[in-house]
């Protein structure tokens, strides 16, 4: 099997980095949302709307879970040398809030790599 192009290698690495950062962001967002909701029983918290912010962070964490799952599929496709599919999945995963710039650049690099062009004959 010929060696991978630099775009494919870098794209795969950036998707992995974005995936790892997505996991940490998801965990932080969900824990922070739970903490805000748990402490929303005080009078100050009720006046300041902490439970609303806690709900926002929980929903944000759920969206991040969806993006992270799509990033897993993108990385798996890149590992299977299907860089066209990895690029498309990476771009879609990066556009789910919040914007993950590592996965976006990794998806674009995978999509523009020599391997993606050879496989789909652009």
C-alpha positions in Angstrom: 0.0 0.0 0.0 1.5 3.4 -0.9 2.3 5.9 1.8 -0.4 8.3 2.8 -0.2 11.9 1.6 0.6 14.6 4.2 -2.9 16.0 3.9 -4.4 12.6 4.8 -2.0 12.1 7.8 -2.5 15.6 9.2 -6.3 15.5 8.6 -6.5 12.2 10.5 -4.5 13.6 13.4 -6.6 16.8 13.6 -9.8 14.8 13.6 -8.3 12.7 16.5 -7.3 15.9 18.4 -10.7 17.5 17.9 -12.4 14.2 19.0 -10.3 14.2 22.3 -11.0 17.9 22.9 -14.7 17.2 22.2 -14.8 14.5 24.9 -13.3 16.8 27.5 -15.6 19.6 26.5 -18.6 17.4 26.7 -17.7 16.1 30.1 -17.0 19.6 31.4 -20.3 21.0 30.0 -22.5 18.3 31.4 -20.8 18.4 34.9 -21.0 22.2 34.9 -24.7 22.0 34.0 -25.4 19.5 36.7 -23.6 21.6 39.3 -25.6 24.7 38.3 -28.9 22.9 38.5 -28.0 21.2 41.8 -27.2 24.6 43.4 -30.2 26.4 42.0 -32.2 25.9 45.2 -30.7 28.9 46.9 -32.5 32.3 46.8 -29.6 33.9 45.0 -29.5 31.2 42.3 -33.3 31.5 41.7 -33.0 35.3 41.2 -30.0 35.0 38.9 -31.4 32.1 36.8 -28.7 29.6 37.4 -31.0 26.7 36.7 -31.6 28.2 33.2 -27.9 28.3 32.6 -27.5 24.7 33.9 -30.1 23.6 31.5 -28.3 25.4 28.7 -25.1 23.6 29.5 -26.8 20.2 29.6 -28.3 20.8 26.2 -24.9 22.1 24.9 -23.3 18.9 26.3 -25.8 16.7 24.5 -25.1 18.5 21.2 -21.4 18.0 21.9 -22.0 14.3 22.3 -23.6 14.1 18.9 -20.6 16.0 17.3 -18.2 13.7 19.1 -19.9 10.6 17.9 -19.7 11.9 14.3 -16.0 12.6 14.9 -15.5 9.0 16.0 -17.1 7.9 12.7 -14.9 10.3 10.8 -11.7 9.0 12.5 -12.8 5.4 11.9 -13.3 6.2 8.2 -9.9 7.8 8.0 -8.4 4.8 9.7 -10.0 2.6 7.0 -8.5 4.9 4.3 -11.9 6.2 3.2 -10.8 9.8 3.3 -13.7 11.1 1.2 -16.2 9.8 3.8 -13.9 10.9 6.7 -13.8 14.4 5.3 -17.6 14.7 4.9 -18.2 13.3 8.3 -15.6 15.5 9.8 -17.1 18.7 8.3 -20.6 17.7 9.5 -19.2 16.9 13.0 -17.5 20.2 13.2 -20.5 22.2 12.4 -22.6 20.8 15.2 -22.4 23.4 18.0 -19.9 24.4 19.2 -17.8 24.7 16.1 -14.7 22.4 16.4 -12.0 24.0 14.3 -9.7 21.0 14.6 -12.2 18.6 13.1 -13.2 21.1 10.5 -9.6 21.6 9.2 -9.0 17.8 9.5 -12.1 17.1 7.5 -11.2 19.6 4.8 -7.7 18.1 4.6 -9.0 14.6 4.3 -11.5 15.7 1.6 -8.7 17.4 -0.4 -6.2 14.6 0.0 -4.8 12.7 -2.9 -6.4 9.5 -1.5 -9.9 11.0 -1.5 -9.5 12.2 -5.1 -8.2 8.9 -6.3 -10.9 6.9 -4.7 -13.8 9.0 -6.0 -12.2 10.2 -9.3 -12.8 13.9 -9.2 
